[in-house]
C-alpha cells in the first residue's frame, strides 16, 4: 500500500492507473470507499473513470488520523479488483 499525506483543507485528486494489470480488458465500473467512515473524516467528493484509469477527489479529514482509501473496479469481462492507499492527514 502507498502512503499519501493530505492537508485537512486540501481538495485533491487521487488516481490509479490500472493499465499494467488489465491484460486487454477495460474498466466497466469503479467505486471508492474510505475507512474509517466518520462524519468529519476524509470523504470522496467526486469520482470518475476511463478505460484504464480511475480517480477520486478527496476532501476533509481530521489532523493526525490515518485513512484507507480503496478503489474497487469491475472489468469488462466481469473480474473485480481492489487497490488501496493510506492517507495521513496533517498540516502542510
Secondary structure as the mmCIF struct_conf table of DSSP 4:
data_model
#
loop_
_struct_conf.conf_type_id
_struct_conf.id
_struct_conf.beg_label_comp_id
_struct_conf.beg_label_asym_id
_struct_conf.beg_label_seq_id
_struct_conf.end_label_comp_id
_struct_conf.end_label_asym_id
_struct_conf.end_label_seq_id
STRN STRN1 UNK A 2 UNK A 6
TURN_TY1_P TURN_TY1_P1 UNK A 8 UNK A 9
STRN STRN2 UNK A 12 UNK A 17
TURN_TY1_P TURN_TY1_P2 UNK A 19 UNK A 21
TURN_TY1_P TURN_TY1_P3 UNK A 23 UNK A 24
STRN STRN3 UNK A 27 UNK A 35
BEND BEND1 UNK A 36 UNK A 36
TURN_TY1_P TURN_TY1_P4 UNK A 39 UNK A 40
BEND BEND2 UNK A 41 UNK A 41
STRN STRN4 UNK A 42 UNK A 49
BEND BEND3 UNK A 51 UNK A 52
STRN STRN5 UNK A 53 UNK A 60
TURN_TY1_P TURN_TY1_P5 UNK A 63 UNK A 64
STRN STRN6 UNK A 66 UNK A 75
TURN_TY1_P TURN_TY1_P6 UNK A 76 UNK A 77
BEND BEND4 UNK A 78 UNK A 78
STRN STRN7 UNK A 80 UNK A 89
#
